Amino acid sequence: MRNWAGNVDYSSADLRTPATVEELQELVSTSPRVRATGTRHSFSGVVDTSGVLVSTTRLGRAVEIDEARELAWVPAAATYAQVAPVLEGAGWALHNMASLPHISVAGACATGTHGSGVGNGCLASRVVGVEAVAGTGELVTGGAGDPDFGGLVLSLGSWGVTTRLAVAVEPSYTVGQEVVLDVPLTSVAREIQSILAAAYSVSLFLSFRDPAVVDSMWFKQRGTDGVPLEGLWGGRRADIQVHPIVGLDPHAATNQLGSSGPWFERLPHFKPSFTPSAGDELQSEFFVPRDAASEVLPALSGRSGEFAAALRTMEIRTIASDEMWLSPFQGRETLAVHATWTSDFDSVRPALQRLEDVLRPFEPRPHWGKVFLDFDKDWVASTYPETPKYRELAERLDPERRFVNTFVEDLGIR
């Protein structure tokens, strides 16, 4: 068995799909090693185990909307593409979505996956309740405000198997999307904070084919047929549909040109009916303080020749801070530097090393579910002060260490 990208061969081929929560409890309590797997979109070894892989796709629970409390209980294995139309049909929405709607709700939340927007937290930040089978085999529930809640959701799946999540919802809304092309990097670096705040969700894409130019800037604005941009920063407004990766067929990308549509058809970059991004690729992502953006962009451009040959595109986004114990956004407003690479790791590895070197002065935190190199236990201990609190919680919920794998051991998380 492999992950979606094919760069991770799982150590086990023993995949179980229990049909009930009771079957899942029995499976967990009798398995020395176990990990949950979702849509397998992680590029790292976060899911891997030498024991049993578990999928909750057969648990068969429907989305349950509690309108009075403005929340929805969603099955852990459901994808955002499956959940969003159900919410929309009932007049509700999520605050944000990731680039890909293809990913499972529990997997995305467990690894810190996010959308964009200076006021928008990661997907896990809107989770207000969790139900999971712990390493003891017990069914555990928790809610926002509980003392341990900071470690229950964004947990890398290292204490149990999530069965359902309660996610905060809000009244449905529409989004319009505009793209600005070929923007001078000097202009972007100078105005970066105002650019990042110019719409509800903003993404910048750079290929460094011309290191002095940002290929495209994507602006997603709520409740409008167009995005009222004050200026184009020296670029030009796109008058045809484009793909985030220069030269690829735009049919896979969500609709642009300012036409409004339901939130779930505009906030992602890609439509669920198409293979997302380039398809044949690797991905890395690093999170740095947002207030360093005006320094980060010139640093990337100035050394892009060291990593651009293996790069398909680089995306710059923002994420609001939160207080989850293992969150890459804990305690700081964040700028995300995302690299979509070619699929050849032999060529990607030296390029990735150079990218990490460029970002090192800015105290980067990597995305747990993507490819990274030079981060270890000492780095985790210095960057995540709540790790000891998380370890105590995980040892209490999983005393037999059933959910421990090489990934979390190497990082000192378990």
VOGU-94850 format. One record per atom (N, C-alpha, C): x, y, z. Coordinates in steps of 0.2 Angstrom, whole numbers, padded with zeros to 4 digits, always signed. Layout:
BEGIN
XYZ ...
// end
This chain:
BEGIN
+0004-0006+0000 +0000+0000+0000 +0004+0006+0000 +0002+0011-0004 +0006+0018-0004 +0001+0024-0003 +0004+0029-0002 +0000+0035-0001 -0002+0038-0008 -0006+0043-0008 -0008+0046-0015 -0003+0047-0020 +0003+0050-0017 +0008+0052-0022 +0013+0047-0024 +0012+0041-0020 +0017+0035-0021 +0024+0036-0019 +0025+0041-0014 +0032+0042-0012 +0033+0038-0005 +0027+0036-0002 +0028+0032+0004 +0025+0025+0003 +0029+0020+0004 +0027+0013+0005 +0025+0012+0012 +0019+0010+0013 +0017+0009+0020 +0020+0002+0022 +0022+0002+0029 +0026-0004+0032 +0021-0010+0032 +0014-0009+0032 +0009-0014+0033 +0005-0014+0027 +0002-0020+0025 -0003-0021+0020 -0009-0023+0023 -0009-0023+0030 -0015-0025+0034 -0020-0020+0035 -0025-0019+0030 -0030-0013+0031 -0036-0016+0033 -0039-0013+0038 -0046-0016+0041 -0051-0010+0040 -0057-0012+0039 -0062-0007+0038 -0068-0009+0043 -0068-0008+0049 -0073-0010+0053 -0080-0007+0052 -0085-0010+0052 -0092-0008+0050 -0096-0004+0056 -0093-0005+0062 -0097-0002+0068 -0091+0001+0073 -0093+0005+0077 -0089+0008+0082 -0086+0002+0087 -0091-0002+0088 -0089-0008+0093 -0084-0012+0089 -0084-0014+0083 -0079-0017+0079 -0072-0014+0080 -0073-0007+0079 -0067-0003+0079 -0063-0003+0086 -0068-0003+0091 -0065-0004+0098 -0061-0010+0099 -0065-0016+0097 -0062-0022+0098 -0055-0023+0094 -0055-0020+0088 -0049-0020+0084 -0043-0016+0087 -0045-0010+0090 -0039-0006+0093 -0037-0010+0099 -0041-0012+0103 -0039-0015+0110 -0035-0022+0109 -0035-0025+0103 -0032-0031+0102 -0026-0030+0097 -0024-0024+0095 -0019-0023+0090 -0013-0020+0094 -0007-0023+0094 -0001-0020+0097 +0001-0013+0094 +0000-0013+0087 +0001-0006+0083 -0004-0005+0078 -0007+0001+0078 -0012+0003+0074 -0012+0010+0072 -0014+0012+0066 -0015+0019+0064 -0021+0020+0059 -0024+0026+0060 -0029+0027+0055 -0027+0030+0049 -0030+0028+0043 -0028+0031+0037 -0035+0034+0034 -0034+0040+0031 -0040+0043+0027 -0039+0042+0020 -0038+0048+0017 -0038+0048+0009 -0030+0047+0007 -0026+0047+0012 -0019+0045+0010 -0015+0051+0006 -0018+0057+0008 -0014+0063+0004 -0008+0066+0008 -0006+0063+0014 +0000+0065+0017 +0006+0062+0013 +0011+0067+0013 +0017+0065+0009 +0022+0063+0014 +0021+0063+0020 +0026+0061+0026 +0024+0054+0028 +0028+0051+0033 +0026+0045+0036 +0021+0045+0042 +0017+0051+0042 +0013+0052+0048 +0008+0046+0049 +0006+0043+0044 +0001+0038+0044 +0004+0031+0045 +0010+0030+0044 +0013+0023+0043 +0013+0019+0050 +0013+0013+0049 +0013+0008+0055 +0016+0001+0053 +0019-0002+0057 +0021-0009+0056 +0015-0014+0058 +0010-0011+0060 +0004-0015+0063 -0002-0015+0058 -0008-0013+0061 -0014-0013+0057 -0016-0005+0055 -0017-0005+0049 -0020+0002+0046 -0028+0001+0046 -0031+0006+0049 -0038+0006+0050 -0041+0012+0046 -0047+0010+0042 -0051+0015+0038 -0058+0015+0042 -0061+0021+0043 -0067+0022+0046 -0073+0023+0040 -0071+0022+0034 -0076+0023+0029 -0082+0019+0029 -0082+0014+0033 -0088+0009+0033 -0093+0011+0039 -0090+0016+0043 -0094+0017+0049 -0101+0020+0048 -0102+0023+0042 -0108+0025+0039 -0112+0030+0042 -0109+0035+0046 -0113+0040+0049 -0115+0046+0044 -0120+0049+0045 -0122+0054+0041 -0120+0061+0044 -0120+0066+0040 -0118+0073+0043 -0125+0075+0047 -0124+0077+0053 -0129+0079+0058 -0128+0086+0060 -0133+0090+0058 -0132+0098+0059 -0136+0099+0065 -0133+0103+0070 -0137+0105+0076 -0137+0113+0075 -0143+0115+0072 -0144+0122+0070 -0144+0127+0076 -0146+0124+0082 -0147+0129+0088 -0140+0130+0090 -0135+0125+0090 -0128+0126+0092 -0123+0128+0087 -0126+0129+0080 -0122+0131+0075 -0116+0126+0074 -0117+0120+0074 -0112+0115+0073 -0114+0109+0069 -0110+0105+0066 -0112+0099+0062 -0107+0094+0064 -0110+0088+0066 -0106+0082+0067 -0105+0079+0060 -0098+0077+0059 -0097+0074+0052 -0093+0068+0053 -0094+0063+0049 -0090+0057+0049 -0082+0058+0048 -0078+0055+0052 -0071+0057+0051 -0068+0055+0044 -0071+0050+0041 -0068+0048+0034 -0071+0052+0029 -0076+0056+0030 -0079+0060+0025 -0074+0065+0022 -0075+0066+0016 -0070+0072+0013 -0074+0078+0013 -0071+0084+0012 -0074+0090+0012 -0078+0091+0006 -0077+0087+0001 -0081+0087-0005 -0087+0084-0004 -0088+0079+0001 -0094+0076+0002 -0098+0080+0007 -0095+0083+0012 -0098+0086+0018 -0101+0093+0015 -0097+0097+0011 -0099+0104+0009 -0106+0104+0006 -0108+0100+0001 -0114+0101-0002 -0120+0099+0003 -0119+0095+0008 -0124+0093+0013 -0125+0100+0017 -0120+0103+0019 -0121+0109+0023 -0124+0114+0019 -0122+0115+0013 -0125+0120+0008 -0132+0119+0007 -0134+0113+0006 -0141+0111+0005 -0145+0113+0011 -0142+0113+0017 -0146+0115+0023 -0145+0122+0025 -0142+0126+0021 -0141+0133+0022 -0135+0135+0026 -0130+0130+0027 -0124+0132+0031 -0118+0131+0027 -0112+0133+0031 -0106+0133+0027 -0100+0133+0033 -0094+0131+0030 -0088+0131+0034 -0085+0138+0033 -0080+0139+0038 -0077+0146+0038 -0072+0146+0032 -0069+0140+0030 -0064+0140+0025 -0063+0133+0023 -0059+0132+0017 -0057+0125+0015 -0050+0125+0012 -0047+0120+0012 -0040+0119+0009 -0040+0119+0002 -0034+0119-0001 -0034+0119-0008 -0037+0114-0012 -0037+0108-0008 -0040+0102-0011 -0046+0100-0007 -0052+0099-0010 -0058+0097-0006 -0058+0089-0006 -0053+0086-0009 -0053+0078-0009 -0051+0075-0003 -0048+0079+0002 -0045+0076+0008 -0051+0075+0014 -0049+0070+0018 -0054+0068+0023 -0054+0074+0029 -0059+0074+0032 -0060+0080+0037 -0055+0078+0043 -0055+0072+0046 -0051+0070+0051 -0044+0070+0050 -0042+0068+0044 -0035+0068+0042 -0032+0075+0041 -0036+0080+0038 -0034+0086+0037 -0033+0090+0044 -0038+0089+0049 -0038+0092+0055 -0032+0089+0059 -0031+0083+0059 -0026+0080+0063 -0019+0082+0061 -0018+0085+0055 -0011+0087+0053 -0010+0094+0052 -0015+0098+0054 -0015+0105+0053 -0016+0108+0046 -0019+0105+0042 -0021+0107+0035 -0025+0113+0036 -0025+0118+0031 -0027+0124+0031 -0029+0127+0024 -0033+0133+0025 -0034+0137+0019 -0030+0143+0019 -0033+0149+0017 -0029+0155+0018 -0034+0161+0020 -0031+0166+0023 -0034+0172+0025 -0031+0174+0032 -0030+0181+0032 -0027+0183+0038 -0031+0182+0044 -0037+0182+0043 -0042+0181+0049 -0044+0174+0050 -0042+0169+0046 -0044+0162+0046 -0039+0157+0049 -0042+0154+0054 -0038+0148+0057 -0038+0142+0053 -0033+0138+0054 -0033+0131+0051 -0040+0127+0051 -0041+0122+0048 -0047+0118+0048 -0049+0116+0055 -0043+0113+0058 -0045+0111+0065 -0047+0116+0070 -0045+0122+0069 -0047+0128+0073 -0055+0129+0074 -0059+0126+0069 -0066+0127+0070 -0069+0120+0072 -0065+0115+0075 -0068+0109+0078 -0070+0111+0085 -0076+0109+0087 -0078+0110+0094 -0080+0104+0097 -0079+0098+0094 -0081+0092+0098 -0077+0086+0094 -0076+0081+0098 -0072+0075+0095 -0075+0069+0098 -0076+0064+0094 -0077+0057+0096 -0072+0052+0093 -0069+0048+0098 -0063+0044+0095 -0062+0038+0099 -0060+0033+0097 -0058+0027+0100 -0050+0027+0102 -0049+0028+0109 -0043+0028+0112 -0039+0022+0111 -0032+0022+0113 -0028+0016+0113 -0031+0011+0118 -0035+0013+0123 -0037+0009+0128 -0043+0005+0125 -0046+0007+0120 -0052+0004+0117 -0058+0007+0119 -0057+0012+0123 -0063+0016+0125 -0065+0021+0120 -0072+0023+0120 -0074+0028+0116 -0074+0035+0120 -0070+0039+0117 -0068+0046+0121 -0072+0051+0117 -0075+0056+0121 -0078+0062+0118 -0075+0068+0122 -0074+0073+0118 -0072+0080+0121 -0075+0086+0117 -0075+0091+0121 -0077+0097+0118 -0073+0103+0119 -0074+0109+0115 -0071+0115+0116 -0072+0117+0124 -0067+0119+0127 -0067+0121+0134 -0065+0116+0139 -0064+0110+0136 -0061+0104+0141 -0054+0106+0141 -0051+0104+0147 -0044+0105+0149 -0039+0102+0143 -0041+0096+0141 -0037+0092+0136 -0039+0094+0129 -0043+0098+0127 -0046+0099+0121 -0040+0101+0116 -0035+0105+0118 -0030+0107+0114 -0025+0102+0111 -0026+0096+0114 -0022+0090+0111 -0026+0085+0108 -0033+0086+0108 -0037+0080+0105 -0038+0080+0098 -0038+0085+0094 -0040+0086+0087 -0033+0086+0083 -0029+0091+0083 -0023+0091+0080 -0018+0087+0083 -0018+0081+0082 -0014+0076+0086 -0010+0071+0082 -0010+0072+0076 -0006+0067+0071 -0009+0060+0072 -0015+0059+0074 -0017+0053+0075 -0014+0048+0080 -0010+0051+0085 -0005+0047+0089 -0008+0045+0095 -0015+0046+0097 -0018+0043+0103 -0024+0039+0101 -0027+0039+0095 -0033+0036+0094 -0035+0036+0087 -0041+0033+0086 -0044+0034+0079 -0051+0038+0080 -0051+0044+0076 -0056+0048+0077 -0062+0045+0073 -0068+0045+0076 -0074+0043+0072 -0079+0048+0070 -0079+0054+0074 -0083+0059+0072 -0080+0066+0074 -0081+0071+0071 -0079+0078+0073 -0085+0083+0073 -0086+0087+0078 -0091+0092+0078 -0087+0099+0075 -0090+0102+0070 -0087+0107+0067 -0091+0113+0067 -0089+0119+0069 -0093+0125+0069 -0095+0127+0062 -0101+0129+0061 -0104+0131+0055 -0107+0138+0055 -0108+0141+0049 -0111+0148+0049 -0115+0148+0043 -0120+0153+0043 -0124+0153+0037 -0121+0153+0030 -0124+0150+0026 -0120+0150+0019 -0119+0156+0016 -0114+0157+0012 -0112+0163+0009 -0109+0161+0002 -0108+0166-0002 -0105+0166-0009 -0098+0169-0009 -0094+0167-0014 -0088+0169-0015 -0086+0171-0022 -0083+0176-0023 -0081+0178-0030 -0073+0177-0030 -0070+0175-0036 -0063+0174-0036 -0060+0178-0042 -0055+0182-0041 -0051+0185-0046 -0044+0183-0046 -0040+0184-0052 -0033+0182-0052 -0030+0188-0055 -0024+0190-0052 -0020+0195-0055 -0013+0192-0057 -0011+0193-0064 -0005+0190-0066 +0001+0194-0067 +0007+0191-0067 +0013+0194-0069 +0014+0201-0065 +0015+0200-0058 +0016+0206-0053 +0023+0206-0052 +0026+0212-0052 +0033+0213-0050 +0034+0211-0043 +0039+0207-0042 +0041+0205-0035 +0042+0210-0030 +0046+0216-0033 +0047+0221-0029 +0041+0225-0026 +0036+0225-0030 +0030+0228-0028 +0026+0224-0023 +0026+0217-0024 +0023+0213-0020 +0027+0213-0013 +0033+0213-0013 +0037+0213-0006 +0035+0219-0003 +0035+0225-0006 +0034+0231-0003 +0027+0232+0000 +0022+0229-0004 +0015+0229-0001 +0012+0223+0001 +0016+0218+0003 +0014+0212+0005 +0009+0211+0010 +0009+0215+0015 +0004+0214+0021 -0003+0217+0018 -0003+0222+0014 -0009+0224+0012 -0012+0220+0006 -0008+0217+0003 -0010+0212-0002 -0013+0206+0001 -0010+0203+0006 -0012+0197+0010 -0019+0199+0013 -0020+0205+0015 -0027+0207+0018 -0032+0209+0013 -0030+0209+0007 -0035+0212+0002 -0041+0209+0000 -0042+0202+0002 -0048+0199+0001 -0049+0193+0007 -0054+0190+0007 -0055+0185+0013 -0050+0180+0013 -0048+0177+0007 -0043+0172+0006 -0038+0174+0000 -0032+0174+0001 -0027+0176-0004 -0022+0171-0005 -0020+0170-0011 -0014+0165-0012 -0010+0168-0018 -0003+0168-0017 +0002+0170-0022 +0005+0164-0025 +0006+0163-0031 +0010+0158-0034 +0016+0160-0038 +0022+0157-0037 +0028+0159-0040 +0031+0152-0043 +0033+0153-0049 +0037+0147-0052 +0045+0149-0052 +0046+0155-0052 +0053+0158-0052 +0056+0157-0059 +0052+0156-0064 +0054+0156-0071 +0057+0163-0072 +0054+0168-0070 +0057+0174-0069 +0057+0176-0062 +0063+0176-0059 +0063+0177-0051 +0060+0184-0049 +0060+0189-0054 +0057+0195-0052 +0050+0196-0053 +0046+0191-0054 +0039+0191-0055 +0035+0186-0051 +0029+0188-0048 +0025+0183-0045 +0020+0181-0051 +0020+0175-0052 +0015+0172-0058 +0008+0175-0058 +0005+0173-0052 -0002+0175-0051 -0003+0176-0043 -0008+0180-0042 -0011+0181-0036 -0019+0180-0036 -0021+0176-0032 -0028+0173-0032 -0032+0177-0026 -0037+0180-0027 -0041+0184-0022 -0048+0181-0022 -0050+0178-0016 -0057+0176-0015 -0060+0180-0010 -0066+0183-0012 -0069+0188-0008 -0077+0185-0007 -0079+0186-0001 -0086+0184+0001 -0091+0188-0001 -0096+0186-0003 -0102+0190-0005 -0102+0195-0010 -0098+0193-0016 -0098+0198-0021 -0097+0195-0028 -0099+0198-0033 -0098+0196-0040 -0091+0198-0043 -0088+0201-0039 -0081+0203-0041 -0077+0205-0035 -0070+0205-0036 -0066+0207-0030 -0064+0214-0031 -0066+0218-0026 -0064+0226-0027 -0057+0227-0025 -0053+0226-0029 -0046+0227-0028 -0044+0234-0029 -0040+0237-0024 -0039+0244-0025 -0034+0245-0031 -0030+0241-0032 -0025+0241-0037 -0022+0234-0039 -0018+0234-0045 -0016+0228-0047 -0008+0227-0046 -0005+0232-0042 +0001+0231-0040 +0006+0230-0046 +0005+0233-0052 +0009+0232-0057 +0008+0226-0062 +0003+0222-0060 +0001+0216-0064 -0005+0218-0068 -0008+0212-0070 -0014+0213-0075 -0019+0208-0073 -0026+0210-0073 -0031+0206-0071 -0032+0200-0076 -0032+0194-0074 -0033+0189-0079 -0040+0189-0082 -0040+0188-0089 -0047+0189-0093 -0049+0182-0095 -0045+0177-0094 -0047+0170-0095 -0045+0166-0089 -0048+0160-0088 -0047+0155-0083 -0040+0153-0083 -0036+0152-0077 -0030+0150-0077 -0029+0144-0072 -0024+0141-0072 -0022+0135-0067 -0017+0138-0062 -0016+0136-0056 -0011+0139-0052 -0004+0137-0054 -0003+0132-0058 +0003+0130-0061 +0003+0132-0068 +0008+0137-0070 +0008+0140-0076 +0008+0134-0082 +0004+0135-0086 +0004+0131-0092 -0001+0125-0092 -0004+0123-0086 -0008+0117-0085 -0015+0119-0087 -0019+0114-0089 -0026+0115-0091 -0030+0118-0085 -0033+0124-0086 -0037+0127-0081 -0044+0124-0079 -0046+0119-0083 -0052+0116-0081 -0052+0112-0074 -0047+0110-0071 -0047+0107-0065 -0047+0113-0059 -0046+0119-0061 -0046+0124-0056 -0053+0127-0055 -0055+0129-0049 -0061+0132-0047 -0062+0139-0051 -0068+0141-0053 -0070+0146-0057 -0068+0153-0054 -0065+0157-0059 -0062+0163-0058 -0066+0169-0061 -0063+0174-0063 -0066+0180-0067 -0071+0184-0063 -0071+0183-0057 -0076+0187-0053 -0083+0184-0052 -0084+0179-0055 -0091+0176-0055 -0092+0173-0048 -0097+0175-0045 -0098+0172-0038 -0101+0165-0038 -0100+0161-0033 -0103+0154-0033 -0103+0152-0025 -0106+0146-0024 -0106+0144-0017 -0099+0144-0014 -0098+0145-0008 -0092+0145-0004 -0087+0139-0006 -0090+0133-0006 -0086+0127-0007 -0084+0126-0014 -0087+0130-0019 -0085+0130-0026 -0080+0135-0028 -0078+0139-0023 -0073+0144-0024 -0067+0144-0019 -0068+0143-0013 -0063+0143-0008 -0057+0138-0010 -0058+0132-0012 -0053+0127-0014 -0050+0130-0021 -0044+0128-0022 -0041+0130-0029 -0044+0125-0034 -0045+0119-0032 -0047+0113-0037 -0054+0110-0036 -0057+0108-0042 -0063+0105-0041 -0062+0098-0039 -0067+0095-0036 -0067+0088-0033 -0067+0083-0039 -0070+0085-0044 -0070+0080-0050 -0064+0079-0054 -0059+0083-0052 -0052+0082-0056 -0047+0081-0051 -0041+0077-0054 -0035+0076-0050 -0032+0083-0048 -0031+0084-0042 -0029+0091-0040 -0022+0092-0042 -0020+0099-0042 -0013+0101-0043 -0010+0098-0049 -0004+0096-0049 -0001+0093-0055 -0002+0085-0055 -0004+0082-0049 -0006+0075-0049 +0001+0071-0048 +0006+0071-0052 +0012+0068-0051 +0017+0072-0048 +0017+0072-0041 +0021+0077-0038 +0023+0075-0031 +0027+0079-0028 +0028+0079-0020 +0027+0086-0018 +0025+0087-0011 +0024+0093-0008 +0028+0094-0002 +0030+0100+0000 +0033+0102+0006 +0029+0109+0008 +0029+0110+0014 +0026+0117+0017 +0029+0119+0023 +0031+0125+0024 +0034+0128+0030 +0031+0134+0032 +0030+0135+0039 +0026+0140+0041 +0031+0145+0045 +0031+0151+0044 +0035+0156+0047 +0031+0162+0049 +0033+0167+0053 +0029+0172+0056 +0027+0177+0050 +0020+0179+0050 +0018+0183+0045 +0021+0189+0044 +0023+0192+0050 +0026+0199+0049 +0033+0199+0046 +0036+0193+0044 +0042+0192+0041 +0042+0192+0033 +0035+0192+0031 +0034+0191+0024 +0038+0196+0019 +0039+0202+0021 +0043+0206+0016 +0050+0204+0016 +0053+0201+0021 +0060+0198+0020 +0060+0191+0017 +0055+0187+0018 +0054+0180+0016 +0054+0180+0008 +0050+0184+0005 +0049+0184-0002 +0056+0186-0006 +0059+0191-0004 +0066+0193-0008 +0071+0187-0006 +0071+0184+0000 +0076+0179+0001 +0074+0173-0003 +0068+0171-0004 +0066+0165-0009 +0068+0167-0016 +0067+0173-0018 +0068+0175-0025 +0076+0175-0026 +0080+0178-0021 +0087+0178-0022 +0090+0172-0023 +0088+0167-0020 +0091+0160-0020 +0087+0155-0024 +0082+0157-0028 +0078+0152-0031 +0081+0148-0036 +0087+0150-0039 +0091+0146-0043 +0093+0140-0040 +0093+0139-0033 +0096+0133-0030 +0090+0128-0029 +0084+0130-0030 +0079+0125-0029 +0073+0125-0035 +0073+0130-0039 +0068+0131-0044 +0068+0125-0049 +0073+0122-0051 +0073+0117-0056 +0069+0111-0054 +0068+0109-0048 +0064+0104-0045 +0057+0106-0044 +0055+0113-0045 +0049+0116-0042 +0044+0116-0048 +0038+0115-0046 +0032+0116-0051 +0029+0123-0049 +0028+0124-0043 +0025+0130-0041 +0026+0131-0034 +0026+0137-0031 +0027+0139-0024 +0021+0143-0023 +0017+0142-0017 +0011+0145-0015 +0013+0149-0008 +0011+0155-0008 +0011+0159-0002 +0004+0160+0001 +0003+0158+0007 -0004+0160+0010 -0003+0162+0017 -0009+0163+0021 -0008+0166+0028 -0013+0161+0032 -0012+0161+0038 -0016+0157+0043 -0016+0161+0049 -0022+0161+0053 -0022+0165+0059 -0019+0160+0065 -0017+0163+0070 -0014+0159+0076 -0020+0155+0079 -0018+0150+0083 -0022+0146+0087 -0018+0144+0093 -0021+0140+0098 -0018+0138+0104 -0018+0130+0105 -0019+0127+0099 -0018+0119+0099 -0011+0117+0101 -0010+0112+0104 -0004+0110+0107 +0001+0109+0102 -0001+0105+0097 +0004+0103+0091 +0003+0107+0085 -0001+0112+0085 -0002+0116+0079 +0004+0120+0077 +0005+0120+0070 +0011+0124+0067 +0009+0131+0068 +0003+0133+0070 +0001+0140+0070 +0000+0143+0077 +0002+0139+0082 +0001+0140+0089 +0005+0147+0091 +0001+0151+0093 +0004+0158+0096 +0007+0163+0091 +0006+0161+0084 +0009+0167+0080 +0005+0167+0073 +0004+0173+0071 +0001+0174+0064 +0006+0171+0059 +0003+0168+0054 +0008+0163+0050 +0007+0165+0043 +0013+0164+0040 +0014+0164+0032 +0016+0157+0030 +0013+0154+0026 +0014+0148+0023 +0018+0148+0017 +0023+0144+0016 +0027+0144+0010 +0027+0137+0008 +0023+0135+0003 +0021+0129+0000 +0025+0127-0006 +0028+0122-0007 +0032+0120-0013 +0028+0114-0016 +0026+0114-0022 +0024+0108-0026 +0030+0106-0030 +0033+0100-0029 +0039+0098-0033 +0037+0093-0038 +0042+0092-0042 +0042+0086-0047 +0041+0080-0042 +0040+0074-0045 +0039+0068-0041 +0046+0064-0040 +0051+0066-0043 +0058+0063-0042 +0061+0065-0036 +0061+0061-0031 +0064+0063-0024 +0072+0064-0025 +0075+0061-0029 +0082+0062-0030 +0084+0069-0032 +0080+0072-0036 +0081+0079-0038 +0078+0084-0033 +0072+0082-0030 +0069+0086-0025 +0073+0087-0019 +0076+0081-0016 +0080+0082-0010 +0085+0088-0009 +0089+0088-0014 +0094+0094-0013 +0090+0101-0014 +0085+0101-0018 +0081+0107-0019 +0078+0109-0012 +0075+0104-0009 +0071+0105-0003 +0076+0107+0003 +0082+0104+0003 +0087+0106+0008 +0089+0113+0007 +0090+0116+0001 +0091+0123+0000 +0085+0127+0002 +0079+0125+0001 +0073+0129+0003 +0073+0129+0011 +0074+0124+0014 +0075+0124+0021 +0080+0129+0024 +0086+0129+0020 +0091+0133+0022 +0089+0140+0022 +0086+0142+0016 +0083+0149+0015 +0079+0151+0021 +0074+0147+0023 +0069+0148+0028 +0071+0148+0035 +0077+0145+0036 +0080+0143+0043 +0080+0150+0047 +0082+0155+0045 +0082+0161+0049 +0075+0164+0052 +0070+0161+0048 +0063+0164+0050 +0060+0159+0055 +0063+0154+0058 +0060+0149+0063 +0054+0145+0060 +0056+0142+0054 +0050+0138+0051 +0048+0132+0055 +0041+0131+0054 +0038+0125+0056 +0036+0121+0050 +0037+0115+0049 +0035+0111+0043 +0028+0108+0044 +0024+0108+0039 +0018+0104+0039 +0019+0097+0040 +0015+0094+0045 +0016+0087+0048 +0015+0082+0042 +0011+0084+0037 +0009+0079+0032 +0013+0080+0026 +0018+0084+0026 +0022+0085+0020 +0029+0083+0020 +0033+0083+0015 +0040+0081+0015 +0044+0086+0018 +0048+0085+0023 +0053+0089+0026 +0059+0085+0028 +0065+0088+0030 +0071+0085+0031 +0074+0086+0038 +0076+0092+0039 +0081+0094+0045 +0077+0096+0051 +0072+0092+0053 +0068+0094+0059 +0068+0088+0064 +0070+0089+0070 +0071+0083+0075 +0068+0084+0082 +0069+0080+0086 +0067+0081+0093 +0069+0087+0096 +0075+0089+0096 +0077+0096+0099 +0073+0101+0096 +0072+0101+0089 +0068+0107+0086 +0061+0107+0089 +0058+0101+0089 +0051+0101+0092 +0051+0103+0099 +0055+0101+0103 +0055+0103+0110 +0056+0111+0111 +0060+0114+0106 +0061+0121+0107 +0055+0125+0103 +0052+0122+0099 +0047+0126+0095 +0040+0124+0097 +0038+0119+0101 +0032+0117+0103 +0032+0116+0111 +0031+0121+0114 +0032+0121+0122 +0027+0117+0125 +0021+0115+0122 +0016+0111+0125 +0017+0104+0123 +0022+0102+0120 +0023+0095+0119 +0023+0090+0125 +0026+0092+0130 +0026+0088+0136 +0019+0087+0139 +0014+0092+0138 +0007+0091+0140 +0004+0087+0135 +0006+0087+0129 +0002+0082+0124 +0005+0075+0125 +0011+0074+0127 +0014+0067+0128 +0010+0064+0134 +0009+0068+0139 +0005+0066+0145 -0002+0064+0144 -0005+0068+0139 -0012+0066+0137 -0012+0060+0133 -0007+0059+0128 -0007+0053+0124 -0005+0047+0128 -0001+0047+0133 +0001+0041+0137 -0005+0039+0141 -0009+0044+0143 -0015+0042+0147 -0020+0039+0143 -0021+0041+0136 -0026+0039+0132 -0024+0032+0128 -0017+0032+0128 -0014+0026+0124 -0009+0023+0128 -0010+0020+0134 -0004+0018+0138 +0000+0012+0135 -0003+0008+0131 +0000+0003+0128 +0004+0005+0122 +0004+0012+0120 +0007+0015+0115 +0006+0012+0108 -0001+0010+0107 -0003+0007+0101 -0002+0011+0095 -0003+0018+0096 -0003+0023+0090 +0004+0026+0089 +0009+0023+0093 +0016+0026+0092 +0018+0023+0085 +0022+0027+0081 +0025+0025+0075 +0032+0029+0075 +0036+0027+0070 +0042+0030+0069 +0042+0037+0068 +0037+0040+0065 +0037+0047+0063 +0036+0051+0070 +0031+0049+0074 +0031+0053+0080 +0036+0052+0085 +0039+0046+0085 +0045+0044+0090 +0051+0048+0088 +0052+0049+0081 +0058+0053+0079 +0058+0060+0081 +0052+0063+0081 +0050+0070+0082 +0049+0071+0090 +0049+0066+0094 +0049+0066+0101 +0042+0068+0103 +0037+0067+0099 +0030+0069+0101 +0027+0063+0105 +0029+0057+0104 +0027+0051+0109 +0033+0048+0111 
// end
